[in-house]
């Protein structure tokens, strides 16, 4: 599965007869893929459950069973079953006569505030002369208030000039390359990694990563939330423009030997940094 927004996967192993979380709802759409044993799920109508005073439940609050009434669904999932829960759906799950294992794939939709936040981030930083590091304390608030107003006015001017059609197209592209959207392709590449040979063409993936020095002389590369230390020559190869096109796996890490280069490429494919062309 591939979604045009962030997605994550979690595995839940529950002992026989034990309940997982309390009755709750999630802030994202959820796909439950059952793998082992059986698990009883009770599910209530989405966004229809309120307290007696009419106020809706918020994320993180524990539901009171007396407020829920009868569940809309009361079903046992078996290996191979897949269930979809829209965001905000109250639910609870209990393992039955054996240990239960299921995979949860969460899809986090982008709300309007998320899109607007991305827009303002895209417009910032402002001009170079508007950067700087104001020292903020209660005493310096009067000093910096006019500068903050100037930043706000400059941002508003840029916001008013935005081509909303073009901006929405940018947001579509941004969603397709967001962290967590490329995992499906990544898993496919990982399954084929052992077949990579000297003449296999490889290139960089769209995933974002950054570089920083390592005290031991290597280079730190941060990707998908992890930091990996690698030899400077490998980091230089990743930085190069040729890595954006295609290179034979046996020559990617030159001047290393072809065999060493292939091993390096396989590791980078597993990390999601490279993919076979």
N, C-alpha and C positions, 0 to 999 in steps of 0.2 A: 504494500500500500504506500502511496505517496500523496501527501497533502500539501496545499499551498500555504502552510503555516507550520508552526513548531509542533512536532510530535515526539513522544517519548514512550518507552516501554518499560514495564515493571513486571516482575514475576512474584506471585504470592503462593507460598507453601503453607498450608494450614493443617494442623494435626486433626485426626478424626474427632468429630463431635465438638470442635471448637469454633467459636465465632471469630471472624476477622475484626474489622473495625465496628464501632457502634453504628447505629442507623445514622446515615449522613448523606450529603450530596457532594458532588465534585464540581469544580469551576470550569470543567472542560468536557468535551464529548469523549466518551469512553467506549472502546471495543473490548469485550471480554472474550478471550479465546481459551476454552477449557482444554486441559492437557491430560490430567490424571485424576482418578477417583471421581467422586460426585460432590457437588456443592449445591445446597439449597439457597436460592435467591428470592428474597421478597422485595418487591418494587412498588412504589407508590406513584401517583400521577405527578408529572413534572410541573413545578411552579404552582401547584394548587394547594399545598399544605401550609397552613398558617396557624399561629397560636390562637387561643380563644379571643384575644384582644384584636385579632385581625392583622397583626404585624407579621410579615413573612420571616421565615428563618433565614439567617445569614450563614455564609460559609464558615465552618468551624464550630458552629453551635450544634449541640447534641439534640436530636429530635426526641420529643416526649411521645412514647407509643400511644398514649391516650388521645393525642392530637391527630394521629395518622388515620385511624379507622382501618378498614380492611384493605390489604394490598391489592393493587391492580393486577399484579402477577405474583404467583407463588409457584416457582418452577425449579426443578433440579437439572443442572447442567452436567453433561457427560463428555468424555473425551471427543473432540471434534466439533462440539457445539460452539457457536459464536453468537454473542448477544451485544446489541448496541444500546447504550444508555446516553440520551442527550444530556447536556450539562444541566445541572440543577435537579436531577432526578433522585429523590430519596431512595436509598436501598440499603440492604444488609445481607450478608452472606455467611452461611454456616457449613463447614465440612460435614459430610454425613458419616458413613460407616468406615471410611478409609482416609488416609492422608490425601489431601486435595491440592492440586497444582493448577493454577491458571495464569495466563499472560494477559496483562492489561495494556492496551495501546491507547494512550491519551492524545487527543488533538486539541490544542489550545487556540481557539479562534481569536482573531484580532478585532477588538471593539473599536468604536470611533475614537475614544481617547488614545488608544494605541496608535492608530493611524495618524492622528494629529501630532502625537509626540514624535513619531518618526519623521513627519514633515518638518517640525521645528528643529529636530536634530540634524536633518539634512541641510537646513539653511544655516546652521551654526557649524563652526564658529564664524562670527561675523568678520569684518575686515581686520587685517593684522593689527591696525592701530587700536582696535577695540578689545584686543586680548589683554592679558595682564593678570596679575594675581593680587587683588585687593586684600589687605589685611583687615578682616572683619572682626570687630568687637563692638560692644554697646557704645563705646566712646567714639568709634569711627563711623557709626551709622549716618549721622548728619553729613559727614564728608562724602560718603559714597552714594547717598541717595540720588543726587542729580545724575551721576554716571549710570546708575541702574536705570533711571528713567530714560536716558539716552539710548541704552541698549534695547529697552523695550520698544521705544519708538522706531528704532532701526529695524527691529524684527517685524513689527507690525507693517512697516512699509514693504518689506520683502514678502510678507504673507499676502498682502493685498495684490501683489503683482504675480502671484502664483497662477500658472495655467492649470486649472484643476483637472482637465482631461489628461494632460501629460503627467501630472502628479499621481493620478490614480493608476496610470500605466506603470509608473515607477514602483508604486506600492505593490502592484501585481507581481512584478519581477522580483521585488524584495522578498515577498512571501515565498516565492518558489525557491529561493536560495537561502532562506533563513536557517539558522542552526537547528538541526533535527529533521530537515526536510529531505536530506539526501541519504538517509540511512538505508532505504530499500536498495538503491544502487550500490551502496557501500557493502551490504551483505552479499549481493551477487558477486561483486568483485572479490570479496574475501573467499567465497567458495571456489573461485577460479584461480586463486593466487598461486597455488603450487604449479600451475601450468605455465607460468611466466618463464620465458626463456631469454637467451641473449638477444634475439632479434625481435622480441615482443615490443611493440611501440607503446610507450606510456606517456602520460601528460598529467599536469596538475589538475585537480578537481576545483570546482568553484568555492570550496570551503575556505573560510577566512582563517588565517594564522598570522602570528606575529613573531618577531625575533628579538632576543635580548642576550647579552653576554652571560657566560657562565664562569664562575671563579676559577674553574679548572682548565680554562682555555677552550672548552667546547662552546657551542651556541645553543641556547635554549629556544625551542620552538613551541609556542602555545597554540593548540588546536583542539577544538571541541571541548574546551574546559580543562584540558590536560596540558602539562608542560613536559616536553621530552628534550633531553640533552643529546645533541648529535655533533659529529665532527664538522668543523667549519666548512670543509669542502662540500659536504652534503647540503648544508644550509645555503651555500653559494649557488649550488645547482638548482635548488628550489627557488632562489631569488631570480635566476636568470630568465630572460624573456623566452628562450628556447623551450623552457619547461612548460610554457603555456601552449606550445604546439605539440610536437611529438618527438620523442627520442627513443632509440633502442635501449632496452633495459640494461644491456651489457655495457653501454657507454655512458649511462646516466651519471654514475659516480666517478668518472675518470678524474684523476689518473689511477684510481683503484683498478684491480684486475677485473676482468669481465665477470668472473664468478662472484667476487665480493660485491660488485655493482648489482648483480641480479638479487643477491641476498638483501641488499639495502632496499632495492625497489620493492621487493615483496613485503618488507617491514613497513614501508611507507604506504603501500596499498592497504595493508591491514589497519593502518591509522586513519585511512580515508583521505590522505594528502595526494596520492597518485591514483590513477586508474588506467587500465589498459585501453588504448585508443581503438 
